């Protein structure tokens, strides 16, 4: 049985960001799962099978980079859209080298984020 709406996981340690992104994604027609830490997301990633993850780089505990590495090691081909409040050329290069489909900075432009997610979904499945 095919799902009707793509599932987007949001991983951010700021509750206000999680709430805002959850509302935005729902209003754009996506299902949204929110996680307050990289560890919490990784515990559920395989079972919840999200179609894309919106990932903050600077998390307490496991960083976004740690999450990217763990997804690669677990061979979970979930497209990643990185969000960060700390934009540096090093962060950008590292996130993209680790396979991020997009690298966006906070505060996030809603339309730009939705476009990045749609593009990431298309990269996962040519029929998306």
N, CA and C atoms as an extended XYZ file, in Angstrom:
384
Properties=species:S:1:pos:R:3:atomname:S:1:resname:S:1:resid:I:1 pbc="F F F"
N         0.839       -1.185        0.000 N   UNK     1
C         0.000        0.000        0.000 CA  UNK     1
C         0.881        1.245        0.000 C   UNK     1
N         0.641        2.131       -0.906 N   UNK     2
C         1.457        3.339       -1.018 CA  UNK     2
C         0.860        4.455       -0.166 C   UNK     2
N         1.755        5.185        0.517 N   UNK     3
C         1.304        6.318        1.329 CA  UNK     3
C         0.852        7.435        0.411 C   UNK     3
N        -0.082        8.226        0.906 N   UNK     4
C        -0.566        9.334        0.104 CA  UNK     4
C         0.317       10.561        0.232 C   UNK     4
N         0.880       10.789        1.414 N   UNK     5
C         1.720       11.966        1.641 CA  UNK     5
C         3.111       11.538        2.068 C   UNK     5
N         4.146       12.166        1.523 N   UNK     6
C         5.503       11.856        1.983 CA  UNK     6
C         5.672       12.190        3.463 C   UNK     6
N         6.462       11.391        4.144 N   UNK     7
C         6.765       11.625        5.563 CA  UNK     7
C         8.091       12.361        5.643 C   UNK     7
N         8.061       13.512        6.302 N   UNK     8
C         9.256       14.325        6.490 CA  UNK     8
C         9.600       14.332        7.966 C   UNK     8
N        10.811       13.931        8.307 N   UNK     9
C        11.280       13.991        9.688 CA  UNK     9
C        11.996       15.325        9.897 C   UNK     9
N        11.718       15.951       11.018 N   UNK    10
C        12.373       17.200       11.392 CA  UNK    10
C        13.200       16.921       12.639 C   UNK    10
N        14.499       17.218       12.575 N   UNK    11
C        15.376       17.011       13.715 CA  UNK    11
C        15.982       18.361       14.087 C   UNK    11
N        15.502       18.911       15.206 N   UNK    12
C        15.988       20.214       15.678 CA  UNK    12
C        15.786       20.253       17.182 C   UNK    12
N        16.785       20.758       17.903 N   UNK    13
C        16.661       20.779       19.364 CA  UNK    13
C        15.908       22.000       19.896 C   UNK    13
N        15.482       22.892       19.026 N   UNK    14
C        14.684       24.042       19.449 CA  UNK    14
C        13.207       23.736       19.241 C   UNK    14
N        12.454       23.699       20.339 N   UNK    15
C        11.039       23.335       20.265 CA  UNK    15
C        10.253       24.273       19.352 C   UNK    15
N        10.549       25.566       19.408 N   UNK    16
C         9.812       26.519       18.570 CA  UNK    16
C        10.054       26.255       17.083 C   UNK    16
N        11.259       25.865       16.732 N   UNK    17
C        11.576       25.532       15.335 CA  UNK    17
C        10.827       24.263       14.927 C   UNK    17
N        10.824       23.264       15.800 N   UNK    18
C        10.106       22.018       15.492 CA  UNK    18
C         8.618       22.286       15.270 C   UNK    18
N         8.024       23.087       16.155 N   UNK    19
C         6.592       23.396       16.015 CA  UNK    19
C         6.316       24.129       14.709 C   UNK    19
N         7.136       25.134       14.409 N   UNK    20
C         6.936       25.924       13.188 CA  UNK    20
C         7.100       25.054       11.939 C   UNK    20
N         8.124       24.229       11.919 N   UNK    21
C         8.342       23.365       10.754 CA  UNK    21
C         7.239       22.317       10.627 C   UNK    21
N         6.768       21.801       11.750 N   UNK    22
C         5.666       20.839       11.728 CA  UNK    22
C         4.436       21.474       11.079 C   UNK    22
N         4.083       22.688       11.492 N   UNK    23
C         2.926       23.391       10.911 CA  UNK    23
C         3.134       23.649        9.421 C   UNK    23
N         4.332       24.116        9.058 N   UNK    24
C         4.628       24.408        7.655 CA  UNK    24
C         4.497       23.154        6.800 C   UNK    24
N         5.091       22.070        7.238 N   UNK    25
C         5.072       20.837        6.452 CA  UNK    25
C         3.660       20.289        6.311 C   UNK    25
N         2.889       20.326        7.395 N   UNK    26
C         1.507       19.861        7.334 CA  UNK    26
C         0.695       20.715        6.356 C   UNK    26
N         0.907       22.040        6.404 N   UNK    27
C         0.152       22.929        5.510 CA  UNK    27
C         0.548       22.718        4.049 C   UNK    27
N         1.761       22.194        3.816 N   UNK    28
C         2.228       21.916        2.455 CA  UNK    28
C         1.833       20.511        1.985 C   UNK    28
N         1.105       19.773        2.826 N   UNK    29
C         0.616       18.463        2.420 CA  UNK    29
C         1.484       17.280        2.791 C   UNK    29
N         2.496       17.509        3.626 N   UNK    30
C         3.368       16.418        4.067 CA  UNK    30
C         2.913       15.895        5.431 C   UNK    30
N         3.258       14.656        5.710 N   UNK    31
C         3.186       14.151        7.081 CA  UNK    31
C         4.491       14.590        7.743 C   UNK    31
N         4.452       14.959        9.005 N   UNK    32
C         5.667       15.430        9.673 CA  UNK    32
C         5.872       14.696       10.987 C   UNK    32
N         7.091       14.232       11.182 N   UNK    33
C         7.519       13.641       12.444 CA  UNK    33
C         8.605       14.547       12.997 C   UNK    33
N         8.526       14.893       14.279 N   UNK    34
C         9.518       15.802       14.841 CA  UNK    34
C        10.312       15.119       15.948 C   UNK    34
N        11.598       15.432       15.971 N   UNK    35
C        12.515       14.851       16.943 CA  UNK    35
C        13.374       15.957       17.537 C   UNK    35
N        13.574       15.902       18.846 N   UNK    36
C        14.340       16.926       19.538 CA  UNK    36
C        15.827       16.662       19.607 C   UNK    36
N        16.257       15.494       19.125 N   UNK    37
C        17.693       15.182       19.147 CA  UNK    37
C        18.023       14.196       18.032 C   UNK    37
N        19.289       14.169       17.700 N   UNK    38
C        19.760       13.216       16.711 CA  UNK    38
C        19.589       11.785       17.189 C   UNK    38
N        19.844       11.552       18.484 N   UNK    39
C        19.698       10.204       19.044 CA  UNK    39
C        18.261        9.722       18.931 C   UNK    39
N        17.312       10.598       19.266 N   UNK    40
C        15.899       10.242       19.193 CA  UNK    40
C        15.520        9.885       17.752 C   UNK    40
N        15.948       10.695       16.815 N   UNK    41
C        15.660       10.416       15.402 CA  UNK    41
C        16.261        9.083       14.969 C   UNK    41
N        17.521        8.856       15.304 N   UNK    42
C        18.190        7.629       14.862 CA  UNK    42
C        17.539        6.381       15.444 C   UNK    42
N        16.986        6.474       16.662 N   UNK    43
C        16.290        5.328       17.256 CA  UNK    43
C        15.056        4.956       16.446 C   UNK    43
N        14.448        5.927       15.767 N   UNK    44
C        13.200        5.692       15.059 CA  UNK    44
C        13.331        5.689       13.529 C   UNK    44
N        14.494        6.055       13.002 N   UNK    45
C        14.641        6.278       11.558 CA  UNK    45
C        14.262        5.063       10.721 C   UNK    45
N        14.757        3.910       11.060 N   UNK    46
C        14.482        2.729       10.244 CA  UNK    46
C        13.009        2.340       10.318 C   UNK    46
N        12.428        2.399       11.506 N   UNK    47
C        11.031        1.999       11.683 CA  UNK    47
C        10.027        2.979       11.121 C   UNK    47
N        10.339        4.278       11.199 N   UNK    48
C         9.376        5.278       10.729 CA  UNK    48
C         9.511        5.522        9.227 C   UNK    48
N        10.624        5.120        8.661 N   UNK    49
C        10.874        5.206        7.216 CA  UNK    49
C        10.497        6.564        6.613 C   UNK    49
N        11.081        7.646        7.127 N   UNK    50
C        10.758        8.943        6.521 CA  UNK    50
C        11.296        9.016        5.098 C   UNK    50
N        10.622        9.827        4.304 N   UNK    51
C        11.031       10.001        2.913 CA  UNK    51
C        12.118       11.052        2.769 C   UNK    51
N        12.261       11.903        3.783 N   UNK    52
C        13.267       12.967        3.794 CA  UNK    52
C        13.441       13.413        5.236 C   UNK    52
N        14.621       13.916        5.565 N   UNK    53
C        14.843       14.470        6.893 CA  UNK    53
C        15.352       15.895        6.762 C   UNK    53
N        14.743       16.791        7.534 N   UNK    54
C        15.194       18.170        7.656 CA  UNK    54
C        16.010       18.197        8.936 C   UNK    54
N        17.299       18.455        8.811 N   UNK    55
C        18.254       18.206        9.882 CA  UNK    55
C        19.035       19.454       10.264 C   UNK    55
N        18.927       19.833       11.542 N   UNK    56
C        19.747       20.910       12.075 CA  UNK    56
C        21.158       20.363       12.285 C   UNK    56
N        22.170       21.167       12.012 N   UNK    57
C        23.548       20.705       12.211 CA  UNK    57
C        23.981       20.731       13.666 C   UNK    57
N        23.551       21.754       14.388 N   UNK    58
C        24.065       21.950       15.751 CA  UNK    58
C        23.044       21.510       16.779 C   UNK    58
N        23.120       20.224       17.109 N   UNK    59
C        22.239       19.598       18.076 CA  UNK    59
C        23.037       19.236       19.313 C   UNK    59
N        22.361       19.181       20.433 N   UNK    60
C        23.016       18.670       21.654 CA  UNK    60
C        23.199       17.159       21.484 C   UNK    60
N        24.304       16.646       21.973 N   UNK    61
C        24.576       15.218       21.805 CA  UNK    61
C        25.091       14.963       20.402 C   UNK    61
N        24.375       14.132       19.663 N   UNK    62
C        24.744       13.857       18.276 CA  UNK    62
C        24.492       15.101       17.430 C   UNK    62
N        25.500       15.555       16.711 N   UNK    63
C        25.328       16.688       15.797 CA  UNK    63
C        24.656       16.209       14.513 C   UNK    63
N        24.273       17.156       13.682 N   UNK    64
C        23.731       16.791       12.377 CA  UNK    64
C        24.735       15.998       11.558 C   UNK    64
N        26.007       16.336       11.702 N   UNK    65
C        27.044       15.579       10.989 CA  UNK    65
C        27.071       14.132       11.475 C   UNK    65
N        26.913       13.933       12.803 N   UNK    66
C        26.872       12.575       13.360 CA  UNK    66
C        25.681       11.804       12.799 C   UNK    66
N        24.541       12.494       12.685 N   UNK    67
C        23.338       11.852       12.154 CA  UNK    67
C        23.562       11.456       10.696 C   UNK    67
N        24.147       12.345        9.903 N   UNK    68
C        24.440       12.009        8.501 CA  UNK    68
C        25.326       10.767        8.428 C   UNK    68
N        26.356       10.712        9.261 N   UNK    69
C        27.274        9.575        9.252 CA  UNK    69
C        26.552        8.292        9.668 C   UNK    69
N        25.708        8.380       10.691 N   UNK    70
C        24.975        7.201       11.160 CA  UNK    70
C        24.018        6.681       10.086 C   UNK    70
N        23.352        7.590        9.374 N   UNK    71
C        22.464        7.158        8.286 CA  UNK    71
C        23.252        6.425        7.204 C   UNK    71
N        24.427        6.946        6.872 N   UNK    72
C        25.271        6.305        5.864 CA  UNK    72
C        25.737        4.929        6.337 C   UNK    72
N        26.176        4.839        7.590 N   UNK    73
C        26.646        3.556        8.127 CA  UNK    73
C        25.527        2.527        8.185 C   UNK    73
N        24.316        2.975        8.475 N   UNK    74
C        23.168        2.066        8.550 CA  UNK    74
C        22.575        1.788        7.173 C   UNK    74
N        23.158        2.423        6.147 N   UNK    75
C        22.687        2.279        4.768 CA  UNK    75
C        21.204        2.612        4.635 C   UNK    75
N        20.820        3.718        5.309 N   UNK    76
C        19.456        4.231        5.186 CA  UNK    76
C        19.495        5.392        4.191 C   UNK    76
N        19.019        5.173        2.978 N   UNK    77
C        19.133        6.200        1.931 CA  UNK    77
C        18.038        7.271        2.043 C   UNK    77
N        18.053        7.996        3.146 N   UNK    78
C        17.061        9.042        3.374 CA  UNK    78
C        17.672       10.380        2.952 C   UNK    78
N        17.061       11.067        1.998 N   UNK    79
C        17.602       12.363        1.591 CA  UNK    79
C        17.582       13.342        2.773 C   UNK    79
N        18.638       14.144        2.861 N   UNK    80
C        18.800       15.090        3.965 CA  UNK    80
C        18.804       16.516        3.433 C   UNK    80
N        17.984       17.357        4.075 N   UNK    81
C        18.017       18.798        3.846 CA  UNK    81
C        18.548       19.403        5.143 C   UNK    81
N        19.702       20.019        5.072 N   UNK    82
C        20.343       20.587        6.249 CA  UNK    82
C        19.854       22.010        6.483 C   UNK    82
N        19.573       22.311        7.762 N   UNK    83
C        19.276       23.671        8.214 CA  UNK    83
C        20.326       24.040        9.244 C   UNK    83
N        20.808       25.251        9.187 N   UNK    84
C        21.763       25.661       10.201 CA  UNK    84
C        21.648       27.145       10.492 C   UNK    84
N        21.894       27.473       11.738 N   UNK    85
C        21.981       28.871       12.142 CA  UNK    85
C        23.418       29.344       12.129 C   UNK    85
N        24.341       28.416       11.891 N   UNK    86
C        25.765       28.722       11.876 CA  UNK    86
C        26.311       28.387       10.495 C   UNK    86
N        26.182       29.339        9.581 N   UNK    87
C        26.597       29.122        8.204 CA  UNK    87
C        28.071       29.458        8.046 C   UNK    87
N        28.869       28.437        7.781 N   UNK    88
C        30.280       28.649        7.456 CA  UNK    88
C        30.582       27.843        6.206 C   UNK    88
N        31.623       28.228        5.502 N   UNK    89
C        31.990       27.466        4.307 CA  UNK    89
C        32.383       26.040        4.681 C   UNK    89
N        32.980       25.853        5.866 N   UNK    90
C        33.361       24.515        6.319 CA  UNK    90
C        32.123       23.650        6.567 C   UNK    90
N        31.109       24.237        7.265 N   UNK    91
C        29.877       23.478        7.519 CA  UNK    91
C        29.196       23.105        6.217 C   UNK    91
N        29.110       24.061        5.308 N   UNK    92
C        28.464       23.813        4.015 CA  UNK    92
C        29.188       22.687        3.272 C   UNK    92
N        30.512       22.791        3.164 N   UNK    93
C        31.289       21.786        2.436 CA  UNK    93
C        31.142       20.409        3.080 C   UNK    93
N        31.187       20.353        4.403 N   UNK    94
C        31.103       19.068        5.102 CA  UNK    94
C        29.710       18.445        4.954 C   UNK    94
N        28.672       19.259        5.115 N   UNK    95
C        27.304       18.741        4.998 CA  UNK    95
C        27.044       18.191        3.596 C   UNK    95
N        27.471       18.937        2.588 N   UNK    96
C        27.269       18.495        1.205 CA  UNK    96
C        28.130       17.274        0.884 C   UNK    96
N        29.355       17.250        1.394 N   UNK    97
C        30.225       16.089        1.179 CA  UNK    97
C        29.648       14.837        1.830 C   UNK    97
N        28.902       15.038        2.937 N   UNK    98
C        28.264       13.917        3.633 CA  UNK    98
C        26.953       13.500        2.970 C   UNK    98
N        26.611       14.144        1.849 N   UNK    99
C        25.454       13.703        1.080 CA  UNK    99
C        24.193       14.534        1.207 C   UNK    99
N        24.250       15.673        1.886 N   UNK   100
C        23.048       16.506        1.988 CA  UNK   100
C        22.574       16.924        0.604 C   UNK   100
N        21.268       16.858        0.395 N   UNK   101
C        20.677       17.275       -0.880 CA  UNK   101
C        20.600       18.792       -0.987 C   UNK   101
N        20.487       19.448        0.179 N   UNK   102
C        20.401       20.909        0.215 CA  UNK   102
C        20.972       21.400        1.536 C   UNK   102
N        21.432       22.639        1.521 N   UNK   103
C        22.012       23.283        2.702 CA  UNK   103
C        21.369       24.664        2.798 C   UNK   103
N        20.534       24.851        3.814 N   UNK   104
C        19.798       26.095        3.986 CA  UNK   104
C        20.135       26.725        5.332 C   UNK   104
N        20.038       28.038        5.390 N   UNK   105
C        20.367       28.738        6.627 CA  UNK   105
C        19.115       29.303        7.290 C   UNK   105
N        19.184       29.363        8.613 N   UNK   106
C        18.111       29.964        9.413 CA  UNK   106
C        18.354       31.465        9.487 C   UNK   106
N        17.330       32.289        9.556 N   UNK   107
C        15.931       31.876        9.498 CA  UNK   107
C        15.591       31.380        8.097 C   UNK   107
N        14.764       30.356        8.060 N   UNK   108
C        14.496       29.672        6.807 CA  UNK   108
C        13.363       30.341        6.044 C   UNK   108
N        13.508       30.414        4.759 N   UNK   109
C        12.443       30.870        3.874 CA  UNK   109
C        11.553       29.650        3.602 C   UNK   109
N        10.263       29.762        3.940 N   UNK   110
C         9.345       28.619        3.828 CA  UNK   110
C         9.328       28.012        2.427 C   UNK   110
N         9.194       28.855        1.425 N   UNK   111
C         9.110       28.362        0.050 CA  UNK   111
C        10.407       27.670       -0.371 C   UNK   111
N        11.530       28.223        0.057 N   UNK   112
C        12.826       27.621       -0.281 CA  UNK   112
C        12.953       26.235        0.364 C   UNK   112
N        12.484       26.112        1.596 N   UNK   113
C        12.543       24.818        2.276 CA  UNK   113
C        11.657       23.796        1.572 C   UNK   113
N        10.426       24.178        1.265 N   UNK   114
C         9.518       23.245        0.580 CA  UNK   114
C        10.111       22.829       -0.765 C   UNK   114
N        10.670       23.785       -1.512 N   UNK   115
C        11.303       23.456       -2.792 CA  UNK   115
C        12.464       22.478       -2.606 C   UNK   115
N        13.268       22.681       -1.561 N   UNK   116
C        14.407       21.791       -1.290 CA  UNK   116
C        13.921       20.387       -0.938 C   UNK   116
N        12.846       20.300       -0.165 N   UNK   117
C        12.292       18.990        0.197 CA  UNK   117
C        11.752       18.283       -1.041 C   UNK   117
N        11.003       18.991       -1.862 N   UNK   118
C        10.455       18.391       -3.086 CA  UNK   118
C        11.589       17.895       -3.985 C   UNK   118
N        12.633       18.690       -4.108 N   UNK   119
C        13.789       18.289       -4.914 CA  UNK   119
C        14.464       17.049       -4.319 C   UNK   119
N        14.606       17.015       -2.992 N   UNK   120
C        15.218       15.854       -2.326 CA  UNK   120
C        14.363       14.614       -2.533 C   UNK   120
N        13.048       14.755       -2.464 N   UNK   121
C        12.162       13.628       -2.699 CA  UNK   121
C        12.301       13.108       -4.123 C   UNK   121
N        12.426       14.023       -5.065 N   UNK   122
C        12.604       13.618       -6.469 CA  UNK   122
C        13.925       12.895       -6.670 C   UNK   122
N        14.946       13.299       -5.912 N   UNK   123
C        16.254       12.634       -6.056 CA  UNK   123
C        16.192       11.205       -5.552 C   UNK   123
N        15.301       10.970       -4.614 N   UNK   124
C        15.159        9.623       -4.052 CA  UNK   124
C        14.389        8.720       -4.990 C   UNK   124
N        13.367        9.293       -5.625 N   UNK   125
C        12.534        8.506       -6.522 CA  UNK   125
C        12.213        9.347       -7.762 C   UNK   125
N        12.626        8.915       -8.920 N   UNK   126
C        12.376        9.701      -10.129 CA  UNK   126
C        10.890        9.865      -10.417 C   UNK   126
N        10.039        9.109       -9.732 N   UNK   127
C         8.605        9.214       -9.975 CA  UNK   127
C         7.901       10.032       -8.919 C   UNK   127
N         8.649       10.699       -8.021 N   UNK   128
C         8.015       11.487       -6.948 CA  UNK   128
C         7.374       12.732       -7.485 C   UNK   128
